[in-house]
Amino acid sequence: MSKMHPSSSTSPSPPPIVALHHPSPSIP
């Protein structure tokens, strides 16, 4: 179970989701 915890944390899924939520400043 310990291995599953870090896997989710290092997953590149969270970063992209946050970027999509901040498209307002990027778009004029």
N, C-alpha and C positions, 0 to 999 in steps of 0.2 A: 504493500500500500504506500510505503514511503516513496517508492519510485514513481508512482502515479501522481503524487502531489507535485513534485518538481516538474514533471512533464507538462502539466497544465500551465504552470507558471511560466515556463520557458516557451510555451506555445506562441507562435507568431499570430495567433488569432486575435488576441486582445488589442495589440497595437493598431492594426488596420481598422478595427471597429471604432476606435477613438478618433482616428484620422477622418473617418467618414462623417463623424459627428461634428467635426470642425471644418466643414467645407464652406461655411458662411464667410469667414475672413478671407479665404482663398479666392472665392468668387466675388466679383465686383458688385 
